[in-house]
Amino acid sequence: MSIDKCHIVDLPKIADSRGNLTFIEGQRHVPFDIRRVYYLYDVPGGAERGGHAHKQLSQLIVAMAGSFDIVINDGIKEKRIHLNRSYKGLYICPMIWRELDNFSSGAVCMVLASNLYDESDYYREYSTFLEAIQGKT
Ligand code: TYD
């Protein structure tokens, strides 16, 4: 998979003087049924998250509050993306190595995922991920 398949999704934003509203629908704003939601919060300054790739899982990552960076890598190309709006999501397809860093104070990172948690879906070693990309495993 190429990082070119990962892209920013512009989510609907219902602007209102009482506060804005954004919604996300499976198979409409993301190309999968949403089977799991998880979020990172209270991330200490300087901490790094991620550091893995998924074999089958697709995800949409949204900065619900604050900001952070996501570095996506397909084994050939790498790109750093800054997320800081709760109406923009980063779609990440399977087989993309990702690292999250540069978390602002109070940042909340919400992840919508296409499947339930399954440790066997992870590549947690970059070398193993690279071998898989190169068809060695
Ligand atoms: P991990 O996916 O490594 O976190 P991140 O990518 O955000 O840095 O998960 C950290 C721990 O949490 C690990 O022990 C697995 C567990 N976990 C679950 O039990 N369920 C989940 O849905 C997720 C995402 C993680």
Backbone and ligand atoms as CSV (ligand in chain L), in Angstrom:
chain,resi,resn,atom,element,x,y,z
A,1,MET,N,N,0.847,-1.199,0.000
A,1,MET,CA,C,0.000,0.000,0.000
A,1,MET,C,C,0.882,1.249,0.000
A,2,SER,N,N,0.420,2.262,-0.679
A,2,SER,CA,C,1.185,3.509,-0.753
A,2,SER,C,C,0.578,4.546,0.184
A,3,ILE,N,N,1.428,5.420,0.716
A,3,ILE,CA,C,0.877,6.499,1.544
A,3,ILE,C,C,-0.008,7.425,0.713
A,4,ASP,N,N,0.087,7.335,-0.624
A,4,ASP,CA,C,-0.788,8.155,-1.473
A,4,ASP,C,C,-2.259,7.782,-1.283
A,5,LYS,N,N,-2.513,6.566,-0.735
A,5,LYS,CA,C,-3.915,6.159,-0.485
A,5,LYS,C,C,-4.444,6.751,0.815
A,6,CYS,N,N,-3.541,7.300,1.622
A,6,CYS,CA,C,-3.963,7.947,2.869
A,6,CYS,C,C,-4.293,9.401,2.536
A,7,HIS,N,N,-5.366,9.905,3.074
A,7,HIS,CA,C,-5.739,11.270,2.707
A,7,HIS,C,C,-6.563,11.925,3.820
A,8,ILE,N,N,-6.604,13.239,3.744
A,8,ILE,CA,C,-7.417,13.999,4.693
A,8,ILE,C,C,-8.876,13.928,4.257
A,9,VAL,N,N,-9.744,13.617,5.206
A,9,VAL,CA,C,-11.190,13.585,4.948
A,9,VAL,C,C,-11.795,14.849,5.556
A,10,ASP,N,N,-12.470,15.628,4.713
A,10,ASP,CA,C,-13.166,16.822,5.199
A,10,ASP,C,C,-14.519,16.389,5.735
A,11,LEU,N,N,-14.689,16.470,7.024
A,11,LEU,CA,C,-15.930,16.013,7.661
A,11,LEU,C,C,-16.960,17.141,7.650
A,12,PRO,N,N,-18.241,16.780,7.675
A,12,PRO,CA,C,-19.259,17.823,7.706
A,12,PRO,C,C,-19.146,18.644,8.985
A,13,LYS,N,N,-19.399,19.939,8.850
A,13,LYS,CA,C,-19.358,20.816,10.025
A,13,LYS,C,C,-20.617,21.667,9.998
A,14,ILE,N,N,-21.483,21.437,10.981
A,14,ILE,CA,C,-22.707,22.217,11.091
A,14,ILE,C,C,-22.403,23.381,12.031
A,15,ALA,N,N,-22.155,24.536,11.423
A,15,ALA,CA,C,-21.782,25.715,12.219
A,15,ALA,C,C,-23.026,26.289,12.888
A,16,ASP,N,N,-22.889,26.676,14.121
A,16,ASP,CA,C,-24.040,27.152,14.908
A,16,ASP,C,C,-23.492,28.084,15.983
A,17,SER,N,N,-24.222,29.140,16.241
A,17,SER,CA,C,-23.755,30.073,17.281
A,17,SER,C,C,-23.703,29.389,18.649
A,18,ARG,N,N,-24.407,28.263,18.782
A,18,ARG,CA,C,-24.398,27.521,20.054
A,18,ARG,C,C,-23.213,26.569,20.132
A,19,GLY,N,N,-22.449,26.496,19.028
A,19,GLY,CA,C,-21.330,25.555,18.980
A,19,GLY,C,C,-21.432,24.724,17.725
A,20,ASN,N,N,-20.328,24.281,17.225
A,20,ASN,CA,C,-20.310,23.516,15.970
A,20,ASN,C,C,-20.568,22.033,16.208
A,21,LEU,N,N,-21.033,21.367,15.155
A,21,LEU,CA,C,-21.324,19.929,15.258
A,21,LEU,C,C,-20.719,19.227,14.040
A,22,THR,N,N,-20.012,18.153,14.299
A,22,THR,CA,C,-19.459,17.326,13.210
A,22,THR,C,C,-19.905,15.896,13.431
A,23,PHE,N,N,-20.180,15.213,12.332
A,23,PHE,CA,C,-20.576,13.796,12.456
A,23,PHE,C,C,-19.799,12.968,11.442
A,24,ILE,N,N,-19.700,11.685,11.741
A,24,ILE,CA,C,-18.954,10.773,10.873
A,24,ILE,C,C,-19.805,9.521,10.676
A,25,GLU,N,N,-20.085,9.186,9.425
A,25,GLU,CA,C,-20.889,8.003,9.127
A,25,GLU,C,C,-20.039,6.962,8.407
A,26,GLY,N,N,-20.159,5.716,8.886
A,26,GLY,CA,C,-19.450,4.605,8.253
A,26,GLY,C,C,-19.911,4.419,6.816
A,27,GLN,N,N,-18.982,4.067,5.951
A,27,GLN,CA,C,-19.227,3.837,4.523
A,27,GLN,C,C,-19.598,5.115,3.773
A,28,ARG,N,N,-19.639,6.255,4.483
A,28,ARG,CA,C,-19.907,7.520,3.798
A,28,ARG,C,C,-18.695,8.453,3.911
A,29,HIS,N,N,-18.319,8.750,5.145
A,29,HIS,CA,C,-17.149,9.615,5.346
A,29,HIS,C,C,-15.882,8.799,5.494
A,30,VAL,N,N,-16.042,7.530,5.829
A,30,VAL,CA,C,-14.906,6.595,5.849
A,30,VAL,C,C,-15.324,5.374,5.026
A,31,PRO,N,N,-14.375,4.761,4.305
A,31,PRO,CA,C,-14.741,3.655,3.414
A,31,PRO,C,C,-14.815,2.315,4.139
A,32,PHE,N,N,-15.388,2.337,5.348
A,32,PHE,CA,C,-15.528,1.087,6.103
A,32,PHE,C,C,-16.637,1.243,7.128
A,33,ASP,N,N,-17.120,0.124,7.635
A,33,ASP,CA,C,-18.044,0.145,8.768
A,33,ASP,C,C,-17.215,0.383,10.030
A,34,ILE,N,N,-17.671,1.271,10.876
A,34,ILE,CA,C,-16.917,1.602,12.090
A,34,ILE,C,C,-17.244,0.551,13.158
A,35,ARG,N,N,-16.214,-0.214,13.544
A,35,ARG,CA,C,-16.456,-1.289,14.518
A,35,ARG,C,C,-15.822,-0.996,15.874
A,36,ARG,N,N,-15.003,0.047,15.926
A,36,ARG,CA,C,-14.320,0.362,17.206
A,36,ARG,C,C,-13.920,1.833,17.212
A,37,VAL,N,N,-14.033,2.418,18.372
A,37,VAL,CA,C,-13.562,3.793,18.587
A,37,VAL,C,C,-12.638,3.770,19.794
A,38,TYR,N,N,-11.471,4.379,19.669
A,38,TYR,CA,C,-10.629,4.555,20.860
A,38,TYR,C,C,-9.978,5.932,20.797
A,39,TYR,N,N,-9.471,6.388,21.923
A,39,TYR,CA,C,-8.888,7.728,21.934
A,39,TYR,C,C,-7.722,7.807,22.897
A,40,LEU,N,N,-6.781,8.648,22.518
A,40,LEU,CA,C,-5.597,8.922,23.331
A,40,LEU,C,C,-5.802,10.289,23.976
A,41,TYR,N,N,-5.501,10.410,25.233
A,41,TYR,CA,C,-5.686,11.681,25.947
A,41,TYR,C,C,-4.715,11.700,27.122
A,42,ASP,N,N,-4.580,12.854,27.743
A,42,ASP,CA,C,-3.586,13.026,28.823
A,42,ASP,C,C,-2.210,12.572,28.361
A,43,VAL,N,N,-1.885,12.878,27.111
A,43,VAL,CA,C,-0.581,12.468,26.572
A,43,VAL,C,C,0.474,13.439,27.102
A,44,PRO,N,N,1.495,12.950,27.792
A,44,PRO,CA,C,2.506,13.851,28.342
A,44,PRO,C,C,3.312,14.518,27.223
A,45,GLY,N,N,3.786,15.719,27.466
A,45,GLY,CA,C,4.613,16.417,26.486
A,45,GLY,C,C,5.803,15.557,26.080
A,46,GLY,N,N,6.074,15.511,24.788
A,46,GLY,CA,C,7.228,14.761,24.286
A,46,GLY,C,C,6.959,13.289,24.048
A,47,ALA,N,N,5.775,12.812,24.434
A,47,ALA,CA,C,5.487,11.377,24.259
A,47,ALA,C,C,5.242,11.035,22.789
A,48,GLU,N,N,5.534,9.803,22.450
A,48,GLU,CA,C,5.271,9.304,21.097
A,48,GLU,C,C,4.355,8.096,21.189
A,49,ARG,N,N,3.394,8.032,20.302
A,49,ARG,CA,C,2.475,6.894,20.249
A,49,ARG,C,C,2.588,6.247,18.873
A,50,GLY,N,N,1.817,5.204,18.692
A,50,GLY,CA,C,1.888,4.485,17.422
A,50,GLY,C,C,3.154,3.652,17.387
A,51,GLY,N,N,3.847,3.697,16.258
A,51,GLY,CA,C,5.029,2.846,16.131
A,51,GLY,C,C,4.619,1.442,15.745
A,52,HIS,N,N,3.709,1.349,14.791
A,52,HIS,CA,C,3.272,0.054,14.300
A,52,HIS,C,C,2.512,0.235,12.983
A,53,ALA,N,N,2.235,-0.897,12.344
A,53,ALA,CA,C,1.381,-0.916,11.146
A,53,ALA,C,C,0.333,-2.000,11.368
A,54,HIS,N,N,-0.739,-1.917,10.595
A,54,HIS,CA,C,-1.794,-2.926,10.676
A,54,HIS,C,C,-1.880,-3.701,9.366
A,55,LYS,N,N,-2.122,-4.977,9.492
A,55,LYS,CA,C,-2.229,-5.834,8.304
A,55,LYS,C,C,-3.511,-5.562,7.526
A,56,GLN,N,N,-4.630,-5.454,8.241
A,56,GLN,CA,C,-5.937,-5.338,7.581
A,56,GLN,C,C,-6.726,-4.119,8.001
A,57,LEU,N,N,-6.371,-3.543,9.135
A,57,LEU,CA,C,-7.210,-2.492,9.724
A,57,LEU,C,C,-7.120,-1.174,8.953
A,58,SER,N,N,-8.278,-0.558,8.724
A,58,SER,CA,C,-8.350,0.809,8.215
A,58,SER,C,C,-8.765,1.706,9.368
A,59,GLN,N,N,-8.290,2.936,9.359
A,59,GLN,CA,C,-8.582,3.842,10.469
A,59,GLN,C,C,-8.812,5.263,9.971
A,60,LEU,N,N,-9.544,6.026,10.750
A,60,LEU,CA,C,-9.635,7.473,10.564
A,60,LEU,C,C,-9.221,8.116,11.879
A,61,ILE,N,N,-8.253,9.013,11.810
A,61,ILE,CA,C,-7.723,9.659,13.011
A,61,ILE,C,C,-8.143,11.122,13.008
A,62,VAL,N,N,-8.702,11.565,14.127
A,62,VAL,CA,C,-9.196,12.943,14.238
A,62,VAL,C,C,-8.624,13.587,15.501
A,63,ALA,N,N,-8.152,14.821,15.357
A,63,ALA,CA,C,-7.734,15.599,16.535
A,63,ALA,C,C,-8.995,16.229,17.121
A,64,MET,N,N,-9.576,15.590,18.128
A,64,MET,CA,C,-10.820,16.106,18.720
A,64,MET,C,C,-10.570,17.373,19.520
A,65,ALA,N,N,-9.358,17.495,20.048
A,65,ALA,CA,C,-8.940,18.711,20.759
A,65,ALA,C,C,-7.436,18.822,20.604
A,66,GLY,N,N,-6.921,20.045,20.605
A,66,GLY,CA,C,-5.480,20.242,20.492
A,66,GLY,C,C,-4.950,19.774,19.150
A,67,SER,N,N,-3.707,19.393,19.145
A,67,SER,CA,C,-3.062,19.015,17.873
A,67,SER,C,C,-1.966,17.991,18.102
A,68,PHE,N,N,-1.580,17.338,17.020
A,68,PHE,CA,C,-0.459,16.382,17.038
A,68,PHE,C,C,-0.064,16.110,15.602
A,69,ASP,N,N,1.069,15.451,15.433
A,69,ASP,CA,C,1.547,15.071,14.103
A,69,ASP,C,C,1.427,13.563,13.926
A,70,ILE,N,N,1.183,13.152,12.705
A,70,ILE,CA,C,1.211,11.729,12.356
A,70,ILE,C,C,2.209,11.566,11.214
A,71,VAL,N,N,3.171,10.689,11.402
A,71,VAL,CA,C,4.122,10.376,10.334
A,71,VAL,C,C,3.690,9.040,9.736
A,72,ILE,N,N,3.371,9.052,8.445
A,72,ILE,CA,C,2.971,7.814,7.774
A,72,ILE,C,C,4.082,7.391,6.827
A,73,ASN,N,N,4.288,6.081,6.751
A,73,ASN,CA,C,5.421,5.528,6.012
A,73,ASN,C,C,4.971,4.211,5.381
A,74,ASP,N,N,5.213,4.063,4.075
A,74,ASP,CA,C,4.805,2.826,3.390
A,74,ASP,C,C,6.003,1.928,3.067
A,75,GLY,N,N,7.143,2.241,3.665
A,75,GLY,CA,C,8.350,1.459,3.406
A,75,GLY,C,C,9.219,2.107,2.346
A,76,ILE,N,N,8.628,3.040,1.605
A,76,ILE,CA,C,9.382,3.775,0.568
A,76,ILE,C,C,9.284,5.279,0.830
A,77,LYS,N,N,8.049,5.729,0.961
A,77,LYS,CA,C,7.837,7.167,1.159
A,77,LYS,C,C,7.343,7.445,2.573
A,78,GLU,N,N,7.636,8.660,3.014
A,78,GLU,CA,C,7.208,9.059,4.360
A,78,GLU,C,C,6.650,10.480,4.296
A,79,LYS,N,N,5.652,10.756,5.124
A,79,LYS,CA,C,5.022,12.074,5.129
A,79,LYS,C,C,4.589,12.415,6.549
A,80,ARG,N,N,4.805,13.673,6.948
A,80,ARG,CA,C,4.357,14.144,8.265
A,80,ARG,C,C,3.119,15.022,8.076
A,81,ILE,N,N,2.067,14.690,8.807
A,81,ILE,CA,C,0.802,15.424,8.685
A,81,ILE,C,C,0.436,15.984,10.054
A,82,HIS,N,N,0.100,17.274,10.079
A,82,HIS,CA,C,-0.293,17.923,11.331
A,82,HIS,C,C,-1.818,17.965,11.393
A,83,LEU,N,N,-2.394,17.427,12.446
A,83,LEU,CA,C,-3.858,17.467,12.619
A,83,LEU,C,C,-4.186,18.433,13.753
A,84,ASN,N,N,-5.072,19.371,13.483
A,84,ASN,CA,C,-5.433,20.342,14.532
A,84,ASN,C,C,-6.871,20.853,14.398
A,85,ARG,N,N,-7.693,20.122,13.638
A,85,ARG,CA,C,-9.099,20.536,13.467
A,85,ARG,C,C,-9.998,19.322,13.693
A,86,SER,N,N,-11.083,19.518,14.454
A,86,SER,CA,C,-11.942,18.361,14.749
A,86,SER,C,C,-12.895,18.039,13.599
A,87,TYR,N,N,-12.815,18.793,12.500
A,87,TYR,CA,C,-13.617,18.468,11.309
A,87,TYR,C,C,-12.755,17.957,10.153
A,88,LYS,N,N,-11.518,17.550,10.492
A,88,LYS,CA,C,-10.643,16.937,9.480
A,88,LYS,C,C,-10.128,15.620,10.040
A,89,GLY,N,N,-10.158,14.569,9.242
A,89,GLY,CA,C,-9.634,13.285,9.689
A,89,GLY,C,C,-8.571,12.798,8.726
A,90,LEU,N,N,-7.669,11.993,9.227
A,90,LEU,CA,C,-6.684,11.359,8.337
A,90,LEU,C,C,-7.077,9.898,8.170
A,91,TYR,N,N,-7.393,9.519,6.941
A,91,TYR,CA,C,-7.684,8.113,6.649
A,91,TYR,C,C,-6.354,7.386,6.439
A,92,ILE,N,N,-6.187,6.287,7.148
A,92,ILE,CA,C,-4.980,5.454,6.983
A,92,ILE,C,C,-5.418,4.062,6.564
A,93,CYS,N,N,-4.964,3.644,5.403
A,93,CYS,CA,C,-5.298,2.315,4.885
A,93,CYS,C,C,-4.396,1.268,5.551
A,94,PRO,N,N,-4.667,-0.018,5.339
A,94,PRO,CA,C,-3.814,-1.058,5.931
A,94,PRO,C,C,-2.373,-0.970,5.413
A,95,MET,N,N,-1.468,-1.586,6.125
A,95,MET,CA,C,-0.052,-1.718,5.734
A,95,MET,C,C,0.664,-0.375,5.623
A,96,ILE,N,N,0.368,0.515,6.556
A,96,ILE,CA,C,1.071,1.800,6.644
A,96,ILE,C,C,1.651,1.921,8.056
A,97,TRP,N,N,2.961,2.122,8.125
A,97,TRP,CA,C,3.594,2.366,9.428
A,97,TRP,C,C,3.265,3.787,9.870
A,98,ARG,N,N,2.855,3.972,11.131
A,98,ARG,CA,C,2.516,5.305,11.613
A,98,ARG,C,C,3.116,5.572,12.989
A,99,GLU,N,N,3.515,6.823,13.167
A,99,GLU,CA,C,3.994,7.294,14.464
A,99,GLU,C,C,3.326,8.619,14.765
A,100,LEU,N,N,2.935,8.811,16.010
A,100,LEU,CA,C,2.261,10.052,16.421
A,100,LEU,C,C,3.135,10.757,17.441
A,101,ASP,N,N,3.357,12.060,17.235
A,101,ASP,CA,C,4.163,12.817,18.188
A,101,ASP,C,C,3.746,14.285,18.145
A,102,ASN,N,N,4.504,15.116,18.824
A,102,ASN,CA,C,4.236,16.566,18.851
A,102,ASN,C,C,2.839,16.878,19.405
A,103,PHE,N,N,2.409,16.108,20.407
A,103,PHE,CA,C,1.082,16.337,21.008
A,103,PHE,C,C,1.073,17.663,21.770
A,104,SER,N,N,0.056,18.465,21.527
A,104,SER,CA,C,-0.108,19.696,22.304
A,104,SER,C,C,-0.710,19.339,23.663
A,105,SER,N,N,-0.625,20.282,24.572
A,105,SER,CA,C,-1.266,20.080,25.866
A,105,SER,C,C,-2.776,19.932,25.664
A,106,GLY,N,N,-3.388,18.974,26.285
A,106,GLY,CA,C,-4.840,18.780,26.179
A,106,GLY,C,C,-5.297,18.106,24.907
A,107,ALA,N,N,-4.366,17.607,24.100
A,107,ALA,CA,C,-4.760,16.982,22.831
A,107,ALA,C,C,-5.549,15.695,23.083
A,108,VAL,N,N,-6.558,15.485,22.245
A,108,VAL,CA,C,-7.309,14.230,22.267
A,108,VAL,C,C,-7.307,13.684,20.846
A,109,CYS,N,N,-6.806,12.467,20.706
A,109,CYS,CA,C,-6.697,11.807,19.399
A,109,CYS,C,C,-7.725,10.687,19.349
A,110,MET,N,N,-8.744,10.876,18.508
A,110,MET,CA,C,-9.771,9.838,18.389
A,110,MET,C,C,-9.506,9.012,17.139
A,111,VAL,N,N,-9.657,7.705,17.268
A,111,VAL,CA,C,-9.425,6.797,16.147
A,111,VAL,C,C,-10.684,5.960,15.904
A,112,LEU,N,N,-11.173,6.009,14.684
A,112,LEU,CA,C,-12.265,5.132,14.258
A,112,LEU,C,C,-11.625,3.978,13.507
A,113,ALA,N,N,-12.012,2.767,13.841
A,113,ALA,CA,C,-11.332,1.610,13.267
A,113,ALA,C,C,-12.332,0.654,12.628
A,114,SER,N,N,-11.861,-0.041,11.609
A,114,SER,CA,C,-12.736,-0.922,10.827
A,114,SER,C,C,-12.939,-2.283,11.486
A,115,ASN,N,N,-12.208,-2.549,12.577
A,115,ASN,CA,C,-12.370,-3.846,13.228
A,115,ASN,C,C,-12.073,-3.753,14.715
A,116,LEU,N,N,-12.409,-4.817,15.413
A,116,LEU,CA,C,-12.155,-4.892,16.845
A,116,LEU,C,C,-10.657,-5.021,17.094
A,117,TYR,N,N,-10.246,-4.766,18.330
A,117,TYR,CA,C,-8.824,-4.891,18.675
A,117,TYR,C,C,-8.362,-6.332,18.469
A,118,ASP,N,N,-7.248,-6.473,17.764
A,118,ASP,CA,C,-6.697,-7.805,17.487
A,118,ASP,C,C,-5.177,-7.672,17.375
A,119,GLU,N,N,-4.476,-8.123,18.407
A,119,GLU,CA,C,-3.019,-7.953,18.434
A,119,GLU,C,C,-2.347,-8.634,17.234
A,120,SER,N,N,-2.973,-9.696,16.720
A,120,SER,CA,C,-2.329,-10.398,15.592
A,120,SER,C,C,-2.412,-9.596,14.289
A,121,ASP,N,N,-3.137,-8.493,14.310
A,121,ASP,CA,C,-3.232,-7.632,13.118
A,121,ASP,C,C,-2.094,-6.603,13.062
A,122,TYR,N,N,-1.262,-6.576,14.136
A,122,TYR,CA,C,-0.205,-5.553,14.224
A,122,TYR,C,C,1.127,-6.043,13.663
A,123,TYR,N,N,1.875,-5.148,13.032
A,123,TYR,CA,C,3.336,-5.271,12.913
A,123,TYR,C,C,3.895,-4.273,13.902
A,124,ARG,N,N,4.591,-4.750,14.906
A,124,ARG,CA,C,5.138,-3.830,15.907
A,124,ARG,C,C,6.636,-3.596,15.722
A,125,GLU,N,N,7.252,-4.353,14.817
A,125,GLU,CA,C,8.667,-4.142,14.493
A,125,GLU,C,C,8.749,-3.613,13.076
A,126,TYR,N,N,9.445,-2.491,12.913
A,126,TYR,CA,C,9.535,-1.888,11.574
A,126,TYR,C,C,10.208,-2.850,10.598
A,127,SER,N,N,11.199,-3.600,11.075
A,127,SER,CA,C,11.908,-4.536,10.185
A,127,SER,C,C,10.958,-5.633,9.682
A,128,THR,N,N,10.070,-6.096,10.535
A,128,THR,CA,C,9.095,-7.120,10.127
A,128,THR,C,C,8.111,-6.552,9.118
A,129,PHE,N,N,7.704,-5.300,9.375
A,129,PHE,CA,C,6.805,-4.601,8.441
A,129,PHE,C,C,7.478,-4.499,7.063
A,130,LEU,N,N,8.740,-4.091,7.062
A,130,LEU,CA,C,9.461,-3.949,5.782
A,130,LEU,C,C,9.565,-5.291,5.055
A,131,GLU,N,N,9.840,-6.343,5.807
A,131,GLU,CA,C,9.932,-7.681,5.197
A,131,GLU,C,C,8.600,-8.073,4.577
A,132,ALA,N,N,7.516,-7.752,5.265
A,132,ALA,CA,C,6.187,-8.078,4.738
A,132,ALA,C,C,5.914,-7.302,3.456
A,133,ILE,N,N,6.277,-6.022,3.461
A,133,ILE,CA,C,6.089,-5.169,2.269
A,133,ILE,C,C,6.855,-5.759,1.091
A,134,GLN,N,N,8.045,-6.250,1.402
A,134,GLN,CA,C,8.909,-6.768,0.336
A,134,GLN,C,C,8.587,-8.229,0.001
A,135,GLY,N,N,7.508,-8.734,0.632
A,135,GLY,CA,C,7.047,-10.080,0.306
A,135,GLY,C,C,7.894,-11.196,0.855
A,136,LYS,N,N,8.623,-10.864,1.954
A,136,LYS,CA,C,9.513,-11.884,2.515
A,136,LYS,C,C,8.856,-12.685,3.624
A,137,THR,N,N,7.688,-12.220,4.116
A,137,THR,CA,C,7.039,-13.009,5.174
A,137,THR,C,C,5.655,-13.454,4.692
L,1,TYD,P1,P,-1.316,0.549,20.961
L,1,TYD,O1,O,-2.142,0.201,19.784
L,1,TYD,O2,O,0.115,0.132,20.939
L,1,TYD,O3,O,-1.365,2.115,21.219
L,1,TYD,P2,P,-0.926,3.355,20.312
L,1,TYD,O4,O,-0.844,2.893,18.916
L,1,TYD,O5,O,-2.024,4.314,20.441
L,1,TYD,O6,O,0.351,3.876,20.846
L,1,TYD,O7,O,-2.031,-0.026,22.255
L,1,TYD,C1,C,-1.540,0.212,23.546
L,1,TYD,C2,C,-2.095,-0.864,24.474
L,1,TYD,O8,O,-3.524,-0.790,24.509
L,1,TYD,C3,C,-1.747,-2.268,24.012
L,1,TYD,O9,O,-1.451,-3.028,25.191
L,1,TYD,C4,C,-3.016,-2.784,23.386
L,1,TYD,C5,C,-4.102,-2.043,24.111
L,1,TYD,N1,N,-5.273,-1.759,23.269
L,1,TYD,C6,C,-6.452,-2.415,23.498
L,1,TYD,O10,O,-6.572,-3.250,24.403
L,1,TYD,N2,N,-7.540,-2.131,22.712
L,1,TYD,C7,C,-7.460,-1.218,21.707
L,1,TYD,O11,O,-8.473,-0.978,20.997
L,1,TYD,C8,C,-6.217,-0.563,21.463
L,1,TYD,C9,C,-6.075,0.426,20.352
L,1,TYD,C10,C,-5.151,-0.860,22.275
